[in-house]
Amino acid sequence: MTDIRDVMVTDPVTVSSQVPVETAAEMMREHDVGCLPVVDDGVLTGILTDRDIVVRCLANGRYPSATPTGDVCSRDVHTVGPDDTTKTAAQVMRRHALRRLPVVETPNPTGGRAQLKGMVSIGDLALSEDPESPLADISESPPNSP
Amino acid sequence: MSPDPVVVDGKASVERAAELMRTHNVGDVVVIEDGQVRGILTDRDIVVRAIAEKKRPPATLARECCTEDPKAISVDETTDHAIELMRQHALRRLLVVNGDQLVGVVSVGDLAISEDGRSALADISAARPNV
């Protein structure tokens, strides 16, 4: 059984809730990720996906340069702890239809307000469970790369 | 595959495309011009190619941000062939056509379900993206 701490990314890119959505989008492009944990004073306060930006900012006619990340991110964050198993993470991902989970020191399934320790993705789990899976290498390809 | 793909005119703004993605609860739309497919536009394309470039969403066209000339696969082809095409070209989505008729879009997530029905990956990929 593999622990989350063995597969997680320990130094994930994060964004503050005060930062404009436009800047968060630049970070997503630069680091080639579709999801950023929102962290204020070291504490996880939300999660921002590329879909959140499109559906909650653009589709509502709001300007990305004038909208703080905190206004459009999801505040109800599901998390796991570093000592949880990859099986537990897979269950949380499946149950809540998520591809990435923040790893926090004191996991709280509903609140998630705790020190961020890392991020774990479906690709990290797929590789640790079955490195030969034909889907392991495409599941984490950048979306629709040109 | 997802049948009846949501389409948007190439000259529509990415703001309009975003509204369609919200209304239809999808992460991609097919961009059409003069009755022809020009490309596929995803929520990520909008973020990376419009917003991260500091373009104004109401004044940025779907045609400018979409991935052009998407690969197509016939509705009669196997899922194995679809996976092969995606791996070969590093794509997450393919158009599904019946002759010259667009009938759907197939994504990595759709294929994960049919190839690997019981895995966690399949369930997750099948689910809607974070709303």
Interface residues (C-beta under 8 A of the other chain):
Chain A: V21 E22 A25 E26 M28 R29 E30 G34 C35 I47 T49 D50 R51 D52 I53 V54 V55 L58 A59 G61 Y63 P64 S65 S74 A90 Q91 M93 R94 A97 L98 R99 I122 L125 A126 S133 P134 L135 D137 I138 S139 S141 P142 P143 N144 S145 P146
Chain B: V14 E15 A18 E19 M21 R22 G27 D28 I40 T42 D43 R44 D45 I46 V47 V48 I51 A52 K54 R56 P57 T67 I83 M86 R87 A90 L91 R92 R93 V108 L111 A112 E115 D116 S119 A120 L121 D123 I124 S125 A127 R128 P129 N130 V131
